[in-house]
Amino acid sequence: MMYTLKDKVLYVTGAGRGLAKAIAERFLEEGAFVSVFEINQENLESTVREWDAGDRVLSYVGDVRNRNQVEDSVDKTVAEYGRIDVLANVAGVAQEDLFIDIKPEDWQRIIDVNLTGVFNVAQIVARQMVKQRNGSIINMASKNGVVAEVKYGHYNATKAGVILLTQTMAIELAPQNIRVNAVAPGYILTPMAQEIDSPAFMDFYKERLIPLNRLGTPDDVAGAFAFLASDDASFITGHTLVIDGGQIIHDGRKIDAYPPK
C-alpha cells in the first residue's frame, strides 16, 4: 500500500543501515525528499551511493548527542527544501548486560543516544514545524519500552522514556497542527540484532515467543512509519504503535507449545 508521501520532506536519523535505512527507502519509493543524519560516514556514503537519488537526498554526518550538528543539518535541510514535513527519529544503540553488571559509562551512553538524542532532534525539528504550523514526528520506541526484557535494563529505560516523551510532545504540539507518535518494534531482523544474537537464539525466539512465528523485517517497520506520516493517520497522535507479531499480548505460551510435539 502507498500512503501518498510524494514530495514530502523527511528528516531521518541513523539511516546508514537498519530500520532507518528501510524507512528512508520507503519514503524515496513514494517520491519523498529525504535528509539523512548519520554518525557513521562510511555507512552513510555507501547508502547514498546505493540509492542514487540525486537531489532528492541530502546527507549529513553527525551525532544526535551534538545539538549544534543537528541544528546545522536541520537549517541546511530547510534552506534546500523549504520545510520538514516528517521526522523519523530513529538513531539508537543497544547492548546486553545484566542489571548488576551495567557499567555507568554504558548506562550513560545508551541514555545519551536513545533518550537525550531523541529529545535533541525532536525539539530542534519541532521548532521548525511550529514555524510551519504543520508536521508529523515519529519517534522510535520499542516493545521493550512497554514490557521489560532481561539484560536490557538500560535500553528498556530509554525506550519507556521515549514513549512518555512522545505523549507529552503530542499534547503540547497539537495546537500547532503537529502530530507526534511512536513506533515500538519487537524483534526485527536488523544488522544490530545480528551482531548481538546467534541464529539459534533467533530461531528460539520466533518459535517460542512470537505468535506469527517469524521475526519482523525492516519493511514491516518502514510501513508503519509511512502510515503514521500520511494523511490516513491525520487523527492519530500520542499513540505508540507496537509491531511485534503479537509477542506482548500473551503469556509466552503459543497454542501448540503444549503438549510437546
Helices and strands as residue ranges (DSSP letters): E 9-13, H 18-29, E 33-38, H 41-51, G 54-56, E 57-61, H 67-81, E 86-89, G 99-101, H 104-111, I 112-116, H 117-132, E 135-140, G 143-145, H 153-173, G 174-176, E 178-185, H 191-196, H 199-209, H 218-229, G 231-233, E 240-243, G 247-249
